[in-house]
Structure formats: structure tokens, C-alpha cells
Amino acid sequence: PSKARQIQPPSTEVRADASLVSEIQRMQQDIARRRRKRLVLLFARLFVFVLIPTIIAGWYFYRVATPVYATYTEFVIQSADQKGGGGLGGLFAGTGLASSQDSNTVQGYLQSREAMLRLEADLGFRKHFQNPDIDPLQRLEADASLEATYDVYQRFVLISHDPTEGLIRLEVMAMDPQTSEAWAKQLIKYAEEQVDQLTQRMRVSQMADAQTSYDDAQVKLAESQRRLIEMQQSFNVLSSDTEVSLITAQIADLEKQLTQEKLSLDQMESNSNPNQARMDPVKRRIATLEEEIASRRALMTEGSAGSNSLAEIQGELLIAEAAVKVRMTIMAQGLQTMELARIEAGRQVRYLSVSVSPTPPDEPAYPKAFENTMVTLLIMLGIYLMISMTAAILREQVSS
């Protein structure tokens, strides 16, 4: 009986504790197994959706992608008149703001389809990218359309403009350094032609107007001079002032002779017994002188039969001479206007100043294999996270 009392059966509490511990261990093992499974699935998804695309991209950038060579150049558009005028316009003269519009125009032209077509016609832009040695992702098809070629042009010809300095930066890429350099030089040539055309129409118009005005003034002056010469030939008078001076001198000489004859006659008549035979010739000379003086005076104010008076001739000649002087003044003003137009046209000239000349590179600039591979990794990882988060949110919404 004492031994029976010493042997006790296992307690139910002990069995319950052991069962609880066993259940906890089983749950922990199940949770760990699920975690391992999820981690394996996570790594599998990362491997499939992130690592494999990254490996493929890295293989392409390191092994398949054709090296691209880039030629860099910088230039600025300047005007012949750097000082500018007064006022607000002169405040910005010589700065990038003064040529910002011209720079934007040139930038837009170099990025246009017209520039691409000219480059295609001159140096074979499309043919260069149809080379079978180029990798398939960068190669143009043999029957590539204009839009496909223009997309390649936009990717391989990069242009930027700094409005504060007026500086235009040009990056031209090709599959070999010599081609990229040739394209850059050709695009600079196109830019120079475009810059020259910016103000050419205005300059030509100004010069044409000034030249037309000057030529018209020359023709009118020649007509006035011809009319003056015809009048001088018609009147047989070279200068009305000379004729008036000549007739005035003749009248003065005749007046002097008339005075002397009158004095001689008065002296003869003062005698108590004048000699009539000596007086008659003196009287006839006096009468002749008076008639001559009257006729000379009449020439100045009265015209003879079939001829005009000297006063009329002088008036017409003075009008013709005044017209000639006016035409000469107008021609001088036209010449001055033409010179001013030429100076202004010279000030409006735009020219392209290259600060960094195109130089062929000795190493390819693209592709940047490591950087592009890392960018691919980040992009694929971002896409995966976005899809995962979206799927988790949708599952939560469905379960709730």
C-alpha cells in the first residue's frame, strides 16, 4: 500500500503544458516555413522581373550596343553693333538677352526636319544608320520612313540654349568620330546661313529703297540741268546776271558820253554868238545817245519782236537754276541716306562666333554601360514595387 501511494499518475496539467509547447513549436515551424517560402518566392520574382531584365540590359550595353561617338561644340550669335543704341534697347546690348530671339530661331531650325533633310542630302544621315554593323536597336530599316529617321535625328543631335549667356551647345553623335565631326561642322554651316538670313531681307530692302531714292534724284537733277541748258541755248544767254551787268555797264558808259556831250552843248550855247554848225552835230550825238540808252534800257524790261525781255529771261533762268540747286540738294540728301542705310545694314548683320570648335573624339561617349545598367535596375525595381503595392492594396480591398 505504501508503494502504491508513492506511484502517482501523470498530471493533466503537465500533459497540457507539453501539448501547448508542442503546438507552439509546430506553429513556429509552420511560420518559418511560410516565411522561407515567401522569401524564396520574393527572390524568384525579383530574379525574374528585376535581375533577368537587368542582366539582359547589361549584356546589351556591354556586348551588343554599338559604340556612339559624340562631338561637342558651342557657339553664340553676335551682331556687328555690340554697343547698341540708347534707351532700353542699349541696356541689354551685348548680353544674351539681346540675341535670345535669334538664338531661339537658330535652335529651332537646327532641330527641324528641314535641317535633317539637308544633312541627309549632303552627308547621307539616313544611310549612316542603315549600316548592318549597327546593333538592331539603333539601326534604321532599309525602308525607314521620314518620321522614323527624324526620331533618330532628335536622339542623336542634341541642342540646348542658355538664355542668360546666349550660348548654344550642340552635341552630335554618330557611330564613328569622323562622321560626328563632319555632321557638327555641317550643322554649324547651316546655322551660319540661317543667321545671315535673319536680317538679310531687311538690309536688302533698306539698301534698295535708299538706292532707288538716290537714282531718282540723279535722274531729276539731270533733267533740270538739261532744261537749264536748253533755255540758255534758246535765249543765247549763258547767265542772266552777266547779261544784266554787261548792259548796265554799257548804259553807264553811254550815260557818261551823253553827259559829256550835254556839257559841250551847254558850253557852246553859253557863248553870245554860238556856232550853229558846231552845235548841230553835238545835238545829233546827244539824240543818238539818248536813243541808244533808251533801247538798252528797253532790252532789260521790254522784249523786241520775236524775243523776250532780259527780265523775263532772267526770271526763267533763275527758276531753272533754283530747280537745279534743289535737285542737287535732294541728291546730296539721297546720297547721305544711302550711306546711313549702308551703315545701318552693317549694324544689323548677325554672325556666328564659335567658342568651341568641333573636334573628333578618340573614345566613344555612349553607351554608358554601368550607368545604364544601374538605371535599368532601378527602373525595373520601381516597376516591381509599384505592381506589388498595387496587388497588395487590391487583395486587402477584396478581403475586407
C-alpha positions in Angstrom: 0.0 0.0 0.0 2.9 2.4 0.7 4.4 1.7 -2.7 1.0 2.3 -4.4 0.8 5.5 -2.6 4.2 6.6 -3.9 3.5 6.0 -7.7 1.4 8.9 -8.9 -0.1 9.1 -12.4 1.0 11.9 -14.7 -0.8 15.2 -14.1 -3.2 16.5 -16.6 -1.6 20.0 -16.2 1.8 18.6 -17.2 0.3 16.9 -20.3 -1.5 20.2 -21.2 1.7 22.2 -20.9 3.6 19.7 -23.1 0.9 19.8 -25.7 0.9 23.6 -25.7 4.6 23.7 -26.2 4.4 21.2 -29.0 1.7 23.2 -30.7 3.6 26.4 -30.4 6.7 24.8 -31.8 4.6 23.4 -34.7 3.2 26.8 -35.4 6.6 28.4 -35.2 7.9 25.9 -37.7 5.0 26.5 -40.0 5.5 30.3 -39.8 9.2 29.8 -40.5 8.4 27.5 -43.4 5.9 30.1 -44.8 8.5 32.8 -44.4 11.1 30.8 -46.2 8.6 30.1 -48.9 7.7 33.7 -49.3 11.3 34.7 -49.3 12.0 32.1 -52.0 9.1 33.4 -54.0 10.2 37.0 -53.4 13.7 36.3 -54.6 12.3 34.3 -57.5 10.1 37.2 -58.6 12.9 39.7 -58.1 15.1 37.4 -60.2 12.6 37.0 -62.9 11.2 40.6 -63.1 14.2 42.6 -62.0 17.5 40.7 -62.2 16.9 39.0 -65.5 16.0 42.2 -67.4 18.9 44.0 -65.7 21.3 41.2 -66.8 19.9 41.3 -70.3 20.3 45.1 -70.4 23.8 44.9 -69.1 24.7 42.3 -71.7 23.3 44.5 -74.4 25.1 47.6 -73.2 28.4 45.8 -72.6 28.4 43.4 -75.5 25.9 44.2 -78.2 25.4 48.0 -78.3 27.3 49.8 -81.0 29.7 52.5 -79.6 28.5 56.0 -80.2 30.9 58.9 -80.6 29.9 62.4 -79.6 31.3 65.7 -80.9 30.7 68.8 -78.8 30.6 72.4 -80.0 29.5 75.7 -78.6 28.7 79.0 -80.4 27.0 82.3 -79.9 25.2 84.7 -82.2 26.5 88.2 -82.2 25.7 91.4 -84.0 28.0 93.8 -85.7 26.8 96.7 -83.4 27.6 95.4 -79.9 27.2 98.8 -78.3 23.6 99.2 -79.3 21.5 102.3 -79.2 20.3 104.3 -76.3 17.3 103.6 -74.1 16.1 100.2 -73.0 17.5 98.5 -76.2 21.0 99.6 -75.4 20.7 98.3 -71.8 20.6 94.7 -73.0 23.0 95.1 -75.9 26.0 92.8 -75.7 24.2 90.4 -73.4 22.5 87.1 -74.1 19.1 88.7 -73.9 19.9 90.9 -77.0 20.3 87.8 -79.3 17.9 85.5 -77.5 15.3 85.6 -80.3 18.0 84.9 -82.9 19.4 82.0 -80.8 15.9 80.5 -80.4 15.3 80.8 -84.2 18.6 79.1 -85.0 18.0 76.4 -82.4 14.5 75.7 -83.8 15.9 75.5 -87.3 18.7 73.0 -86.4 16.1 70.8 -84.7 13.7 70.9 -87.6 13.1 68.4 -90.4 14.5 70.8 -92.9 17.9 70.6 -91.3 17.7 66.8 -91.1 16.8 66.7 -94.9 19.7 68.9 -95.8 22.0 66.8 -93.7 20.6 63.7 -95.4 21.2 65.2 -98.9 24.7 66.5 -98.1 26.2 63.8 -95.9 23.8 60.8 -96.0 22.3 60.9 -92.5 19.9 58.0 -93.0 22.3 55.8 -94.9 24.8 56.0 -91.9 22.2 54.5 -89.5 21.2 51.8 -92.1 24.6 50.2 -91.8 24.2 46.4 -91.0 27.1 46.6 -88.5 25.0 48.7 -86.1 23.0 46.9 -83.5 19.3 46.2 -84.2 18.0 48.6 -81.6 19.8 51.6 -83.1 19.8 50.6 -86.7 17.3 52.1 -89.2 15.4 49.8 -91.5 16.2 49.9 -95.2 12.7 51.4 -95.9 12.6 53.6 -92.9 10.1 56.5 -93.1 10.9 60.2 -92.7 9.3 60.2 -89.2 11.5 57.2 -88.1 14.6 59.0 -89.4 13.6 62.2 -87.7 13.2 60.4 -84.4 16.8 59.1 -84.7 17.9 62.7 -85.6 16.3 64.0 -82.5 18.1 61.4 -80.3 21.5 61.8 -81.9 21.5 65.6 -82.4 21.0 67.4 -79.1 20.8 71.2 -79.0 20.5 73.4 -75.9 20.4 77.2 -75.4 21.4 79.2 -72.4 19.3 82.3 -72.5 21.4 84.2 -69.9 24.6 84.0 -71.9 23.1 83.4 -75.3 25.2 80.3 -75.7 24.1 77.4 -78.0 25.5 74.0 -77.2 25.5 71.3 -79.8 26.1 67.6 -79.3 26.2 65.5 -82.4 26.5 61.7 -82.1 27.4 59.1 -84.7 28.9 55.6 -85.0 32.4 56.9 -85.8 34.2 60.1 -84.7 34.8 61.4 -88.3 31.1 61.3 -89.1 30.1 63.1 -85.9 32.7 65.8 -86.6 31.5 66.2 -90.2 27.9 66.5 -89.1 28.7 69.0 -86.5 30.6 71.2 -88.9 27.8 70.9 -91.5 25.2 71.9 -88.9 27.3 75.0 -87.9 27.3 75.9 -91.6 23.5 75.6 -91.7 23.4 77.8 -88.6 25.6 80.5 -90.2 23.4 80.6 -93.3 20.3 80.9 -91.1 21.9 83.7 -89.1 22.8 85.6 -92.3 19.2 85.3 -93.5 17.7 86.7 -90.3 18.2 90.3 -91.3 19.1 89.9 -95.0 15.6 90.9 -96.2 15.5 94.0 -94.0 19.0 95.0 -95.1 18.3 94.5 -98.8 15.0 96.4 -98.5 16.7 99.4 -96.8 19.5 99.5 -99.3 17.1 99.1 -102.2 14.9 102.0 -101.0 17.9 104.2 -100.5 19.4 103.4 -103.8 16.1 104.0 -105.6 15.7 107.3 -104.0 19.3 108.3 -104.9 18.8 107.1 -108.5 15.6 109.1 -108.9 17.3 112.2 -107.5 20.1 111.8 -110.1 17.6 111.5 -113.0 15.6 114.5 -111.8 18.9 116.5 -111.5 19.9 115.6 -115.0 16.5 116.6 -116.3 16.7 120.0 -114.5 20.3 120.6 -115.8 19.2 119.7 -119.4 16.2 122.1 -119.2 18.5 124.9 -118.0 21.0 124.3 -120.8 18.1 124.3 -123.4 16.9 127.6 -122.0 20.4 129.1 -122.2 20.7 127.9 -125.8 17.3 129.2 -126.7 17.9 132.7 -125.2 21.5 132.8 -126.3 22.3 133.8 -122.7 24.8 131.9 -120.6 24.0 133.9 -117.4 21.3 136.4 -116.8 23.4 138.2 -114.2 26.3 138.5 -116.7 23.9 140.0 -119.3 22.4 142.5 -116.9 25.9 143.5 -115.7 27.0 143.9 -119.3 24.0 146.1 -120.3 24.3 148.1 -117.1 27.9 148.8 -117.9 27.0 149.8 -121.5 24.3 152.1 -120.3 26.7 153.7 -117.7 29.2 154.3 -120.5 26.6 155.8 -122.8 25.3 158.0 -119.9 28.9 159.2 -119.4 29.2 160.1 -123.1 25.8 161.7 -123.0 26.8 163.9 -120.1 30.0 165.0 -121.8 28.0 165.9 -125.0 25.4 167.8 -123.0 28.2 169.7 -121.2 29.8 170.5 -124.6 26.4 171.8 -125.9 25.8 173.9 -122.8 29.2 175.4 -123.2 28.5 176.2 -126.8 25.1 177.7 -126.1 26.7 179.9 -123.4 28.5 181.9 -126.0 27.0 185.1 -127.1 27.2 184.1 -130.7 27.2 180.3 -130.8 28.3 178.4 -133.9 25.3 176.6 -135.2 27.4 174.4 -137.5 29.2 173.0 -134.5 26.1 172.7 -132.3 24.1 170.6 -134.8 26.5 167.5 -134.7 26.5 167.7 -130.9 22.7 167.7 -130.8 22.6 164.8 -133.1 25.1 162.8 -131.0 23.0 163.6 -127.9 19.9 162.4 -129.6 21.6 159.2 -130.8 23.0 158.6 -127.3 19.6 159.0 -125.7 18.0 156.7 -128.2 20.7 154.1 -127.6 20.3 154.4 -123.8 16.6 154.0 -124.2 17.0 150.9 -126.4 19.4 149.4 -123.9 17.0 150.0 -121.1 14.2 148.6 -123.2 16.2 145.4 -123.6 16.1 144.9 -119.8 12.4 145.4 -119.4 10.8 145.1 -122.8 11.2 142.4 -125.4 11.8 143.0 -129.0 9.9 141.4 -131.9 10.3 137.6 -131.5 12.4 137.7 -128.3 11.8 138.0 -124.6 13.0 140.8 -122.4 16.0 140.3 -120.2 13.8 140.5 -117.1 11.7 137.6 -118.4 14.9 135.6 -119.4 16.4 136.3 -116.0 13.3 135.1 -114.2 13.0 131.9 -116.2 16.8 131.2 -115.8 16.6 131.9 -112.1 13.7 129.4 -111.7 15.6 126.8 -113.7 18.8 127.4 -111.7 16.8 127.2 -108.5 15.4 123.9 -109.6 18.9 122.6 -110.3 20.1 123.6 -106.9 17.0 121.9 -105.2 17.7 118.7 -107.2 21.4 118.9 -106.2 20.3 119.2 -102.5 17.9 116.3 -102.8 20.6 114.2 -104.5 23.0 115.0 -101.7 20.4 114.0 -99.1 19.7 110.8 -101.1 23.5 110.0 -101.0 23.6 110.7 -97.3 20.5 108.5 -96.8 22.1 105.7 -98.8 25.3 105.9 -96.7 23.2 105.8 -93.5 21.3 102.8 -94.8 24.6 101.1 -95.6 25.9 101.8 -92.0 22.6 100.6 -90.5 22.6 97.5 -92.6 26.1 96.8 -91.4 25.0 97.2 -87.8 22.1 94.7 -88.4 24.4 92.0 -89.7 24.4 88.9 -87.5 27.3 86.4 -87.4 28.0 83.2 -85.6 31.0 83.1 -83.3 32.2 79.5 -82.5 33.7 79.3 -79.0 34.3 75.5 -79.0 35.2 74.1 -82.4 34.1 70.5 -83.3 36.9 68.0 -82.5 36.6 64.3 -83.3 36.6 62.2 -80.1 39.0 59.3 -79.6 36.8 57.3 -77.3 33.0 56.6 -77.5 30.8 58.6 -75.3 27.9 56.1 -75.3 26.6 53.8 -74.2 27.5 54.3 -70.6 27.2 50.6 -69.8 27.4 50.8 -66.0 25.2 53.8 -65.6 22.6 52.5 -68.0 22.6 49.1 -66.3 22.0 50.7 -62.9 19.3 52.8 -64.3 17.6 49.7 -65.7 17.9 48.0 -62.4 16.3 51.0 -60.6 13.5 51.2 -63.2 12.6 47.5 -63.1 12.8 47.6 -59.3 10.5 50.6 -59.2 8.0 48.9 -61.6 8.1 45.7 -59.5 7.4 47.7 -56.2 4.6 49.6 -57.8 2.9 46.4 -59.1 3.4 44.6 -55.8 2.0 47.5 -53.8 -1.0 47.7 -56.2 -1.6 44.0 -55.9 -1.4 44.1 -52.1 -3.9 47.0 -51.9 -6.3 45.2 -54.2 -6.1 42.0 -52.1 -6.7 44.0 -48.9 -9.7 45.7 -50.5 -11.1 42.3 -51.7 -10.6 40.6 -48.4 -12.3 43.5 -46.4 
